[in-house]
Amino acid sequence: MDKFVIRGGTPLNGTIRVSGAKNSALPCMAAAILTEEPVILENIPQVRDIETERKLLASMGAEVELGYGRAQHRTTLCCRNLAKSEASYELVKTMRASTLVLGPLVARTGSARVSMPGGCAIGARPIDMHLKGLELLGAKITVEHGYVEATADRLRGAEIVFDKITVTGTEDLMMAAVLAEGLTVMENCAREPEVVDLANLLTKMGAKITGAGTSTLRIQGVEQLHGAKHRIIPDRIEAGTFIVAGAVAGGNLIVEDCEPAHLGALLRKLREAGVEVSAAGDTVEISSGGQLKAADMSTEEYPGFPTDMQAQYMALATQAEGASVITENIFENRFMHVSELVRMGADIKIEGRRAIVRGKTPLSGAPVLASDLRASASLVIAALVADGETIIDRVYHMDRGYENIEEKLRGVGAQIRRVGDLIPKR
Ligand code: EPZ
């Protein structure tokens, strides 16, 4: 398993470019199921989860070309001949977002058999709201042998109110509703930019959707959708990760090809913590200002502070003077990075959903273990400012959602390299 070896102490200077948003590309690729015609998506990030989704769609009979040539980062998907409507456990267990094919499969083919996603490092993450919404749209749902089976001759528009805000739940049911008969009104929807990006693609395909980005979505079903071409929005979490890395490591970093409008809560919190950060056009500039200062933070659904930036912010809090109280409101177990940061010298105490971080503590390099995508990012940030060498194992977690992160960071001065298994596989 690949590892990262990072030597801390070097500031980050220069320009780093952001890739397309993984969490928009995944639902947008699933949306291709809704039409027989080709769908072309540009600015696709070259990350493992995209390859997993390609395999999943191809396993159903979809033709999926994926190119990452210099001018490309593009995929062309054609689901004209869907041989089967099934997402196997083998694939779903590696990526929960596979459940995003559920709604489009039922809408397009009238049936779907999708493995229930297993547990996940950051929490139970059930899909009960996806299933309840599909039932309200008229699907017959059975769950047995670890699989969800959903069937419907044709889905019918309905009133859906989410008990909790769910990003992929909103996306899954939006894709189900676009081909349903009649009007669907969904309340308490997720407002994330990725939901809006998906709605924009569906609209280009002929769907009739209003309210994307607000809590209420109204979807007038249509008979069929056609192909479209769409450019995926920049990845706001990748951008946020680099912005926090620049704030912690010091130096003068420019993060390019991002969308500052999607980073409001993060930028406000960083300014509160004493970070000198400015935004213009598609760039954010961080200059190593004075001392970082403690600032409490609570994760909330968009437009609040994103849970996917909580671990990265915690790494920054270890370098801020004072006590920062970090509250994780979205997932029940998203503090796995804490024990590893403590091993590097951080002073962090967990009390239920809260972590109290006391800084500024000097960090020292150590061998650490990545546990999930964003926890890994937190460890990279900590390693950039730690004294000595840090070895991060299981970086495949990072490869799921960060495109060539070590090359991008090395390009702005970080001392980071990837090493394969030191002992060749037998
Ligand atoms: C999406 O996951 C993202 N993934 C996650 O990013 C992100 O952390 C999360 O939204 C929250 O912003 C993708 O978009 C592919 P939720 P999702 O449904 O949709 C509970 C990353 O790092 N819930 O919004 O699965 C759930 O347990 C990943 O890129 C139910 O109870 O998250 C959680 O507590 C990690 N029942 C809360 O809602 C349901 O049916 C929010 O989850 C669905 C969700």
Boltz pocket constraint, residues with backbone or C-beta under 6 A from the ligand:
constraints:
  - pocket:
      binder: B
      contacts: [[A, 22], [A, 23], [A, 26], [A, 96], [A, 97], [A, 123], [A, 124], [A, 125], [A, 126], [A, 127], [A, 128], [A, 129], [A, 130], [A, 131], [A, 164], [A, 165], [A, 166], [A, 167], [A, 168], [A, 169], [A, 307], [A, 308], [A, 330], [A, 331], [A, 332], [A, 373], [A, 374], [A, 401]]
      max_distance: 6.0
